[in-house]
C-alpha cells in the first residue's frame, strides 16, 4: 500500500516558536504511521531543515519544497502546517504552497492573512453583522498618534495587543490613563501595528471546528477561567494558572449560540481545516462578543482544541487524518474542473 508523503512544518519566525514545536510533536505522534510517512521540517530564519533518525540535517529545496535523502528525492502529497505565527499562520507559506500546487491543511492565503491581523479581522467581522465586536483603534508605528485622543475615543479599561501576534505575547490590560503609552510601547516591541480594544467584562468561551466533505463539524465549547487578570502567555502555557472547562458550564442556549456563530464566521471568512474562534459572553447584557480567529490553534496535549476533540468522542488521529485527506481531495477535485 502506498503511504502518502506528508511534510509537517514546525517552528516559524515568531515568539510562538517553542509552542509550535510542541504542537508539531503532538501532531506527529497522532498521525497514523500505517498511512503516512511524516517528515518534520523545522522552519527558522536560518533555514528549513528536516533532521532524520540518523541525526543528519537535510535542507529543503525551496524551488519545489522537496527533500533529497540518500540520493532519493522526496516530493510531498500534502503539508500539515503546525506553525503558530509567521510564516505559517499569516498566509505566507500558504501562498508559497499554492504557487507550487501542494495541498496543505489550513486556511487559504487570503483568509490566513486577514484573520492574522486582529484589527482588519475585527472590521470584516463587524461588517458581517453576526456577532458584537468591541470598539477599538488601530495604530501604526510609522504614523503619528495622540494618546489623549485615543483615551477620548475609547472607554477604559482597554486591551493593548500586537495586531499580528499570538499567545498573548506583548499584550497588556490598561486600567489607568498613564498606563496606555507604556502598553503601546510594549506591543510595538512585537509588531509594527497595535490594536487597542475596549475591555468586555464577561466569560471567555472558545470553539474549535473543521470542515470535511462540505460539512462543518463544530466541537464542544470550552470556558477559559484565568486566575490572572487575563488569559496571558503564562496563563495559557503554565499548568494550573488557568482552568479550561470542556464542555463549558453555560446554558444550552449560549452553547448553541457560540457554536452557530462560530460556524457562520468559519463559512463567511472562508476558513478551511481546523480553526478555533474565541468569544466573550457578557452575562450582564447577554451579548456575545467576537475576540479572534485562530487558524492554527495550539495542538499540545493540554491545548484547547485537543481537549474539545476528546470531548467530542473523536481522537486526534482521526481528525488529523481527515484534515490531510480533505486537502488532498480538494486538490484532486480542482484538478478535474
C-alpha positions in Angstrom: 0.0 0.0 0.0 1.3 3.5 -1.0 2.0 5.6 2.1 1.4 9.3 1.5 4.4 11.5 2.0 3.5 14.3 4.4 5.6 17.3 5.4 4.8 18.5 8.9 6.1 22.1 9.2 7.0 23.5 12.6 8.9 26.4 14.2 8.5 29.7 12.5 9.9 33.2 13.0 7.9 34.4 15.9 7.9 34.3 19.7 5.5 31.3 19.4 8.3 29.1 18.0 8.5 27.0 21.2 4.7 26.4 21.3 4.8 25.5 17.6 7.5 22.9 18.1 5.4 21.4 21.0 2.3 21.3 18.8 4.1 19.6 16.0 5.5 16.9 18.3 1.9 16.1 19.3 0.6 16.2 15.7 3.4 13.8 14.6 2.6 11.4 17.5 -1.1 11.3 16.3 -0.5 10.9 12.6 -1.2 7.3 11.5 2.2 5.8 10.6 0.5 3.0 8.7 -0.9 5.5 6.3 1.6 8.4 6.2 5.4 8.8 6.0 5.8 12.0 8.0 8.8 14.3 7.6 9.0 17.0 10.2 10.5 20.2 8.7 11.6 23.0 11.1 11.4 26.4 9.6 13.6 29.2 11.0 15.1 32.3 9.5 18.4 30.4 9.3 17.0 27.6 7.2 14.3 25.0 6.5 15.6 21.7 7.8 14.5 18.0 8.2 16.5 16.0 10.7 16.2 12.2 10.2 16.6 9.4 12.7 20.3 9.4 12.0 20.6 13.0 13.3 21.8 14.4 10.0 20.0 17.6 9.0 18.8 17.9 5.4 17.9 21.3 3.9 14.7 21.7 2.0 15.0 22.6 -1.7 12.7 25.6 -1.7 12.4 25.6 -5.5 9.9 22.7 -5.3 9.7 22.1 -1.5 11.4 18.7 -1.7 14.0 16.7 0.3 16.8 14.6 -1.1 17.7 11.8 1.4 20.3 9.2 0.5 20.1 10.2 -3.2 16.3 9.8 -3.3 14.1 12.9 -4.0 11.0 13.1 -1.8 8.0 15.1 -3.0 5.1 15.7 -0.7 1.5 14.7 -1.2 0.4 17.3 1.4 1.7 19.6 4.0 0.4 19.7 7.6 1.0 23.2 8.8 1.9 23.3 12.5 3.4 26.8 12.8 1.8 29.4 15.0 2.5 33.0 14.0 4.6 33.9 10.9 5.1 32.5 8.3 2.7 29.6 8.9 -0.4 31.3 10.1 -0.3 34.6 8.2 -0.7 33.4 4.6 3.0 33.5 3.6 3.5 29.7 3.5 0.0 29.2 2.1 0.8 31.4 -0.9 4.1 29.6 -1.4 2.4 26.1 -1.3 -0.4 27.4 -3.6 2.2 28.5 -6.2 3.8 25.1 -6.0 0.3 23.4 -6.2 1.0 21.4 -3.0 -2.2 20.9 -0.8 -2.0 21.9 2.8 -4.2 21.5 5.9 -5.0 25.1 6.9 -7.0 28.1 5.7 -6.0 29.7 2.4 -3.6 32.6 1.9 -6.1 35.4 2.0 -8.1 34.1 5.0 -4.9 33.4 6.9 -3.6 36.9 6.3 -6.8 38.6 7.1 -7.6 36.7 10.3 -4.0 37.0 11.5 -4.4 40.8 11.6 -6.8 41.2 14.6 -7.7 44.8 13.6 -8.6 44.1 10.0 -10.4 40.9 11.0 -12.5 42.9 13.5 -13.6 45.3 10.8 -14.7 42.4 8.5 -16.5 40.5 11.3 -18.3 43.7 12.4 -19.4 44.3 8.8 -20.8 40.7 8.7 -23.2 41.7 11.5 -23.5 38.3 13.1 -21.8 39.0 16.4 -20.8 42.0 18.5 -17.3 43.4 18.1 -15.7 45.6 20.8 -14.8 49.2 19.9 -11.2 49.5 19.0 -8.5 51.7 17.5 -5.7 50.5 15.2 -2.3 52.4 15.5 0.8 52.1 13.3 4.4 52.6 14.3 5.0 54.6 11.1 2.1 57.0 11.7 1.7 59.6 14.5 -0.9 59.0 17.2 -2.1 61.0 20.2 -2.6 59.1 23.4 -5.0 61.8 24.7 -7.2 61.4 21.5 -7.1 57.6 21.9 -8.4 57.9 25.5 -11.3 60.1 24.3 -12.2 57.5 21.6 -12.2 54.5 24.0 -13.5 53.7 27.5 -11.0 52.3 30.0 -10.1 49.6 30.7 -8.7 48.6 27.3 -6.6 45.7 26.0 -3.5 46.7 24.0 -2.0 44.0 21.8 0.1 43.5 18.7 -2.2 43.4 15.7 -0.4 40.4 14.3 0.8 38.4 17.3 -0.4 35.3 19.1 -0.1 33.6 22.5 -0.8 37.0 24.2 2.8 38.0 23.8 3.2 41.8 24.1 -0.3 42.2 25.4 -1.4 44.4 28.3 -4.6 45.4 30.1 -4.7 49.1 30.8 -6.8 50.4 33.7 -5.4 53.9 34.1 -4.7 56.6 31.5 -0.9 56.8 32.4 -0.6 53.0 31.6 -1.6 53.4 28.0 1.7 54.7 26.5 3.9 52.0 28.1 1.4 49.4 27.0 1.6 50.7 23.4 5.4 50.7 23.6 5.4 47.1 24.8 3.2 45.9 21.9 5.3 47.8 19.4 8.3 45.8 20.5 6.4 42.8 19.0 4.8 44.3 16.0 4.6 47.5 13.9 0.8 47.6 14.3 -1.1 47.7 17.6 -4.8 47.1 18.4 -6.3 49.0 21.3 -9.7 47.4 22.2 -12.3 48.2 24.9 -12.4 45.5 27.6 -15.6 43.5 27.8 -16.3 42.0 31.2 -17.6 38.5 30.7 -16.8 34.8 30.3 -14.4 33.6 27.7 -15.8 30.9 25.5 -14.0 29.2 22.7 -15.0 26.8 20.0 -12.9 24.6 17.6 -14.3 23.5 14.2 -13.3 21.9 10.9 -14.9 21.2 7.6 -14.7 17.9 5.7 -16.7 17.0 2.5 -18.6 20.3 2.7 -19.9 19.7 6.2 -18.7 21.7 9.2 -18.1 19.8 12.5 -18.4 22.1 15.5 -16.6 20.8 18.6 -17.9 21.2 22.2 -17.1 24.7 23.6 -14.6 25.4 26.3 -14.8 28.1 29.0 -11.4 29.6 29.9 -11.1 30.8 33.5 -7.8 32.5 34.3 -6.5 33.3 37.8 -4.6 36.1 36.2 -6.3 39.3 35.1 -6.5 38.0 31.6 -5.5 34.9 29.7 -1.9 35.9 29.0 1.1 33.8 27.9 1.7 32.5 31.4 -2.0 31.6 31.9 -2.1 29.8 28.6 1.0 27.7 29.0 1.7 27.3 32.7 -0.3 24.3 34.2 -2.6 25.4 37.0 -2.7 29.1 36.2 -5.9 28.8 34.2 -8.8 26.4 34.2 -10.3 25.2 31.0 -13.6 23.5 31.3 -14.9 21.4 28.4 -17.8 21.4 27.7 -18.4 24.9 29.1 -20.8 25.1 32.1 -23.1 27.6 30.4 -26.8 27.4 29.5 -27.6 25.3 26.4 -28.8 28.4 24.6 -25.4 30.0 25.0 -23.6 26.9 23.8 -25.8 26.8 20.8 -25.3 30.5 20.0 -21.5 30.2 20.3 -21.4 27.1 18.0 -23.8 28.6 15.4 -21.9 31.9 15.4 -18.6 30.1 15.1 -19.9 28.1 12.1 -21.3 31.2 10.4 -18.0 33.0 10.8 -16.0 30.0 9.6 -18.1 29.9 6.5 -18.2 33.7 5.8 -14.4 34.1 6.4 -13.9 31.1 4.0 -11.9 29.1 6.6 -10.5 25.6 5.9 -9.0 22.9 8.1 -9.1 23.2 11.8 -9.8 26.6 13.3 -10.7 28.0 16.7 -12.9 31.0 17.3 -12.9 32.9 20.6 -15.7 34.9 22.2 -16.6 36.8 25.3 -20.1 36.3 26.7 -21.2 39.4 28.6 -23.5 37.9 31.1 -25.0 41.2 32.3 -26.4 42.0 28.8 -26.5 38.5 27.3 -24.4 39.8 24.4 -21.8 37.7 22.6 -18.6 39.5 21.5 -16.1 38.3 19.0 -12.5 38.0 20.2 -10.4 36.4 17.4 -10.0 33.6 14.9 -7.1 31.2 15.3 -6.3 29.4 12.0 -3.6 27.3 13.6 -4.8 26.6 17.2 -2.4 25.0 19.6 -2.2 21.2 19.5 -0.1 20.4 22.6 -1.8 17.8 24.8 -3.3 20.4 27.1 -4.3 22.8 24.4 -8.0 23.8 24.0 -8.8 22.1 20.6 -7.3 18.7 21.6 -9.5 18.8 24.7 -12.5 19.6 22.6 -11.7 16.8 20.1 -11.5 14.3 23.0 -14.8 15.6 24.5 -16.5 15.1 21.1 -15.7 11.4 21.2 -13.2 11.5 18.4 -9.4 11.1 18.5 -6.7 13.5 17.3 -5.5 10.7 15.0 -9.0 10.6 13.3 -9.3 14.4 13.0 -5.7 14.9 11.7 -6.2 12.1 9.2 -9.4 13.8 8.0 -7.7 17.1 7.5 -5.0 15.6 5.4 -7.4 13.6 3.2 -9.6 16.7 2.8 -6.9 18.9 1.5 -5.7 16.1 -0.9 -9.4 15.6 -2.0 -9.9 19.3 -2.7 -6.7 19.4 -4.8 -7.9 16.4 -6.9 -11.3 18.0 -7.3 -10.0 21.3 -8.5 -7.7 19.4 -11.0 -10.8 17.8 -12.6 -12.6 21.1 -13.1 
